[in-house]
Amino acid sequence: TRVSWFVATAPTLLLIVFGLLDFVEYLQIAGGIVALLLVYITVPMYRRAKREGAVTDPGWSLGRIGSVPILSLFILGMILMAVGSFFGL
């Protein structure tokens, strides 16, 4: 637990303590990283759901928004947002 805590917090702490980045630049980088994480989590979850089959009694549904083309557009948008955040566009 301590090692994972250190690995997760040390880079951020070093960036802030040594003032290598402004706060807004740090937020742009963090936004890009979060967007990439969401993309890399969404695709495996979708593939696993396709492999294991549909849930017979879901508590909620995305309806048409959950179709493959819409999810593909969502993932593409997340990738573009991550790249734009990383390069400060």
C-alpha positions as CSV (number, residue, x, y, z in Angstrom):
1,T,0.0,0.0,0.0
2,R,2.8,2.5,0.8
3,V,4.7,1.8,-2.4
4,S,1.6,2.3,-4.5
5,W,0.7,5.5,-2.6
6,F,4.2,6.8,-3.2
7,V,4.2,5.9,-6.9
8,A,0.8,7.6,-7.3
9,T,1.6,10.8,-5.4
10,A,5.4,11.4,-5.8
11,P,5.4,12.8,-9.4
12,T,2.6,15.2,-8.7
13,L,4.2,16.3,-5.4
14,L,7.6,16.9,-7.2
15,L,5.9,18.9,-9.9
16,I,4.2,21.2,-7.4
17,V,7.1,21.5,-4.9
18,F,9.7,22.4,-7.5
19,G,7.3,24.6,-9.5
20,L,8.0,23.1,-12.8
21,L,4.5,23.7,-14.1
22,D,1.8,26.3,-13.5
23,F,-1.4,25.1,-12.0
24,V,-3.3,25.3,-15.3
25,E,-0.6,23.4,-17.2
26,Y,-0.8,20.7,-14.6
27,L,-4.6,20.5,-15.0
28,Q,-4.2,20.1,-18.7
29,I,-1.8,17.2,-18.3
30,A,-4.0,15.6,-15.7
31,G,-7.1,16.0,-17.9
32,G,-5.2,14.3,-20.8
33,I,-4.2,11.4,-18.5
34,V,-7.7,11.0,-17.2
35,A,-9.1,11.0,-20.7
36,L,-6.7,8.3,-21.8
37,L,-7.4,6.2,-18.7
38,L,-11.2,6.4,-19.5
39,V,-10.5,5.3,-23.1
40,Y,-8.3,2.4,-22.0
41,I,-10.9,1.3,-19.4
42,T,-14.0,1.7,-21.7
43,V,-12.8,-0.5,-24.5
44,P,-11.8,-3.5,-22.4
45,M,-15.1,-3.2,-20.5
46,Y,-17.1,-3.1,-23.7
47,R,-15.2,-6.1,-25.2
48,R,-15.7,-8.1,-22.0
49,A,-19.4,-7.3,-22.1
50,K,-19.6,-8.5,-25.7
51,R,-17.8,-11.7,-24.9
52,E,-19.8,-12.6,-21.8
53,G,-23.1,-11.6,-23.4
54,A,-25.9,-9.2,-22.5
55,V,-27.1,-8.6,-19.0
56,T,-30.6,-10.1,-18.9
57,D,-32.0,-7.6,-16.4
58,P,-30.0,-4.4,-16.4
59,G,-30.9,-1.7,-13.9
60,W,-30.5,1.0,-16.6
61,S,-29.9,1.3,-20.3
62,L,-28.3,3.7,-22.6
63,G,-30.7,2.9,-25.4
64,R,-29.6,4.2,-28.8
65,I,-26.7,6.1,-27.2
66,G,-25.1,2.7,-26.3
67,S,-24.8,1.5,-29.9
68,V,-21.4,0.7,-31.4
69,P,-21.2,3.8,-33.7
70,I,-22.0,6.2,-30.9
71,L,-19.6,4.5,-28.5
72,S,-16.9,4.7,-31.2
73,L,-17.5,8.4,-31.6
74,F,-17.3,8.8,-27.8
75,I,-14.0,7.0,-27.7
76,L,-12.6,9.0,-30.6
77,G,-13.7,12.2,-28.9
78,M,-12.0,11.1,-25.7
79,I,-8.7,10.4,-27.6
80,L,-8.9,13.8,-29.3
81,M,-9.5,15.5,-26.0
82,A,-6.6,13.7,-24.4
83,V,-4.2,14.7,-27.2
84,G,-5.5,18.3,-27.1
85,S,-5.0,18.5,-23.4
86,F,-1.6,17.0,-23.6
87,F,-0.4,19.5,-26.2
88,G,-2.3,22.4,-24.8
89,L,-4.6,22.9,-27.8
